[in-house]
Amino acid sequence: MGNRIYATYWLETGDDPKRAAEAIAGEQSSGTFVALPTETAELKERSGARVENIEVLETVSSPSLPGGMKGDRYHRCRLTISWPLENLGPSLPNLMSTIAGNLFELKQVSGLRLLDLQLPHEFAQAYPGPAFGIEGTRKLAGISEGPLIGTIIKPSVGLSIEETARQVKLLVDGGIDFIKDDELQGDGGYCPFDDRVSVVMQVVNEAAQRTGRKAMVAFNLTGDLDQMKRRHDHVLAEGGTCVMVCLNSVGIIGLHELRKHSQLPIHAHRAGWGYLTRSPALGWEYAPWQKIWRLAGADHLHVNGLRNKFSESDESVIAAARSVLAPVMPEAPMTAMPVFSSGQTGLQAADTFAALGCADLIHTVGGGIFGHPGGVGAGVEALREAWAAAMSGTPLGQQAERSAALGQALEFWK
């Protein structure tokens, strides 16, 4: 691969596919809409993007997106373009402008989706990637095998500090491994960040003194750079072991700067992912997107969940999780932990484990824990038993014969 950047796209165009591909390559490197004498053959050879491959997959009669070049037919293609690293250097913000900038709005394009991304090793030298990843997260959480059993504080917003602390106490007394703020919970007047952290960590620390194991709580410190650094320091001072940010809100620079400052794992929420991916004819596949955020420093990455409450298919969810578990590049694995959420219960455990072939993940379950008729502790136990069954290949019904909590859960997990 050398010192070139390779991006692969699904392209739809009403133009000649090769001409459209050259237009994209030119727009995203040394060219423009007219030929210029300053773009010499030497300069283009040195700095121009190259069309490495274009394969026509099918032809359709109407465009996927409005506003493009009109044609009698529209070709759908798999396109790979490469750029010399020297155009931008190993810079993630400039990489985003290069591989996902103005090309989406070119008139030759009636559909464009980024499918894959390969980067030269200079990016791994410039960006440290996750500081904790799977191994560091397991060590801090005290969980050597199996998934981290987790949940989200609900309702998302509206609870007071005291109400939040009572929920956390129920969870830690019930043996939960992982708790997170909802992405909507910030620093509002009803539940301000600093006070919330202090009160919640008092509960967590007291439980840790009794049990010898501290639940990991991901506090949402999303904000501007100074706010995030100060909030991180407060979590650290109170004995916290995780912080959370919303990636699309803080941006690459925000995450990277937090990564340089942080002494805690960074739980990365993908809030807003739908606007980048929901149209199959526009945006991103998860695999190249998460690679950028792992380089920038994400230790945990949300991937949705099987049979979720959103529009994403199970196949897409598993592909996303596999991409998070795969190396960023052969010489720099930069392992991160996929986070399964969204309408989850223990009913998804076996299928999730079978599809991934491992349990290096966080499984966050809200209603499936809090709604257990035996209480929160029974809800945590039921989910843990469901995963024990999944990992041993035991049918849930058989496992439930040994666990009253799981038996009760099967009555309301639907």
Secondary structure in CASP SS format (residue, H / E / C, confidence):
PFRMAT SS
TARGET T0000
AUTHOR 0000-0000-0000
METHOD secondary structure of the structure
MODEL  1
M C 1.00
G C 1.00
N C 1.00
R E 1.00
I E 1.00
Y E 1.00
A E 1.00
T E 1.00
Y E 1.00
W E 1.00
L E 1.00
E E 1.00
T E 1.00
G C 1.00
D C 1.00
D C 1.00
P H 1.00
K H 1.00
R H 1.00
A H 1.00
A H 1.00
E H 1.00
A H 1.00
I H 1.00
A H 1.00
G H 1.00
E H 1.00
Q C 1.00
S C 1.00
S C 1.00
G C 1.00
T C 1.00
F C 1.00
V C 1.00
A C 1.00
L C 1.00
P C 1.00
T C 1.00
E C 1.00
T C 1.00
A H 1.00
E H 1.00
L H 1.00
K H 1.00
E H 1.00
R H 1.00
S H 1.00
G C 1.00
A C 1.00
R E 1.00
V E 1.00
E E 1.00
N E 1.00
I E 1.00
E E 1.00
V E 1.00
L E 1.00
E E 1.00
T E 1.00
V E 1.00
S C 1.00
S C 1.00
P C 1.00
S C 1.00
L C 1.00
P C 1.00
G C 1.00
G C 1.00
M C 1.00
K C 1.00
G C 1.00
D C 1.00
R C 1.00
Y E 1.00
H E 1.00
R E 1.00
C E 1.00
R E 1.00
L E 1.00
T E 1.00
I E 1.00
S E 1.00
W E 1.00
P E 1.00
L H 1.00
E H 1.00
N H 1.00
L C 1.00
G C 1.00
P C 1.00
S C 1.00
L H 1.00
P H 1.00
N H 1.00
L H 1.00
M H 1.00
S H 1.00
T H 1.00
I H 1.00
A C 1.00
G C 1.00
N H 1.00
L H 1.00
F H 1.00
E H 1.00
L C 1.00
K C 1.00
Q C 1.00
V E 1.00
S E 1.00
G E 1.00
L E 1.00
R E 1.00
L E 1.00
L E 1.00
D E 1.00
L E 1.00
Q E 1.00
L C 1.00
P C 1.00
H C 1.00
E H 1.00
F H 1.00
A H 1.00
Q H 1.00
A H 1.00
Y C 1.00
P C 1.00
G C 1.00
P C 1.00
A C 1.00
F C 1.00
G H 1.00
I H 1.00
E H 1.00
G H 1.00
T H 1.00
R H 1.00
K H 1.00
L H 1.00
A H 1.00
G C 1.00
I C 1.00
S C 1.00
E C 1.00
G C 1.00
P C 1.00
L E 1.00
I E 1.00
G E 1.00
T E 1.00
I E 1.00
I C 1.00
K C 1.00
P C 1.00
S C 1.00
V C 1.00
G C 1.00
L C 1.00
S C 1.00
I H 1.00
E H 1.00
E H 1.00
T H 1.00
A H 1.00
R H 1.00
Q H 1.00
V H 1.00
K H 1.00
L H 1.00
L H 1.00
V H 1.00
D H 1.00
G C 1.00
G C 1.00
I C 1.00
D C 1.00
F E 1.00
I E 1.00
K E 1.00
D C 1.00
D C 1.00
E C 1.00
L C 1.00
Q C 1.00
G C 1.00
D C 1.00
G C 1.00
G C 1.00
Y C 1.00
C C 1.00
P C 1.00
F H 1.00
D H 1.00
D H 1.00
R H 1.00
V H 1.00
S H 1.00
V H 1.00
V H 1.00
M H 1.00
Q H 1.00
V H 1.00
V H 1.00
N H 1.00
E H 1.00
A H 1.00
A H 1.00
Q H 1.00
R H 1.00
T H 1.00
G C 1.00
R C 1.00
K C 1.00
A C 1.00
M E 1.00
V E 1.00
A E 1.00
F E 1.00
N E 1.00
L C 1.00
T C 1.00
G C 1.00
D C 1.00
L H 1.00
D H 1.00
Q H 1.00
M H 1.00
K H 1.00
R H 1.00
R H 1.00
H H 1.00
D H 1.00
H H 1.00
V H 1.00
L H 1.00
A H 1.00
E C 1.00
G C 1.00
G C 1.00
T C 1.00
C E 1.00
V E 1.00
M E 1.00
V E 1.00
C E 1.00
L H 1.00
N H 1.00
S H 1.00
V H 1.00
G H 1.00
I H 1.00
I H 1.00
G H 1.00
L H 1.00
H H 1.00
E H 1.00
L H 1.00
R H 1.00
K H 1.00
H H 1.00
S C 1.00
Q C 1.00
L C 1.00
P C 1.00
I E 1.00
H E 1.00
A E 1.00
H E 1.00
R C 1.00
A C 1.00
G C 1.00
W H 1.00
G H 1.00
Y H 1.00
L H 1.00
T H 1.00
R C 1.00
S C 1.00
P C 1.00
A C 1.00
L E 1.00
G E 1.00
W E 1.00
E C 1.00
Y H 1.00
A H 1.00
P H 1.00
W H 1.00
Q H 1.00
K H 1.00
I H 1.00
W H 1.00
R H 1.00
L H 1.00
A H 1.00
G C 1.00
A C 1.00
D C 1.00
H E 1.00
L E 1.00
H E 1.00
V E 1.00
N E 1.00
G C 1.00
L C 1.00
R C 1.00
N C 1.00
K C 1.00
F C 1.00
S C 1.00
E C 1.00
S C 1.00
D H 1.00
E H 1.00
S H 1.00
V H 1.00
I H 1.00
A H 1.00
A H 1.00
A H 1.00
R H 1.00
S H 1.00
V H 1.00
L H 1.00
A C 1.00
P C 1.00
V C 1.00
M E 1.00
P C 1.00
E C 1.00
A E 1.00
P C 1.00
M C 1.00
T C 1.00
A C 1.00
M E 1.00
P E 1.00
V E 1.00
F E 1.00
S C 1.00
S C 1.00
G C 1.00
Q C 1.00
T C 1.00
G H 1.00
L H 1.00
Q H 1.00
A H 1.00
A H 1.00
D H 1.00
T H 1.00
F H 1.00
A H 1.00
A H 1.00
L H 1.00
G C 1.00
C C 1.00
A C 1.00
D C 1.00
L C 1.00
I E 1.00
H E 1.00
T E 1.00
V C 1.00
G C 1.00
G H 1.00
G H 1.00
I H 1.00
F H 1.00
G C 1.00
H C 1.00
P C 1.00
G C 1.00
G C 1.00
V H 1.00
G H 1.00
A H 1.00
G H 1.00
V H 1.00
E H 1.00
A H 1.00
L H 1.00
R H 1.00
E H 1.00
A H 1.00
W H 1.00
A H 1.00
A H 1.00
A H 1.00
M H 1.00
S H 1.00
G C 1.00
T C 1.00
P C 1.00
L H 1.00
G H 1.00
Q H 1.00
Q H 1.00
A H 1.00
E C 1.00
R C 1.00
S C 1.00
A H 1.00
A H 1.00
L H 1.00
G H 1.00
Q H 1.00
A H 1.00
L H 1.00
E H 1.00
F H 1.00
W C 1.00
K C 1.00
END
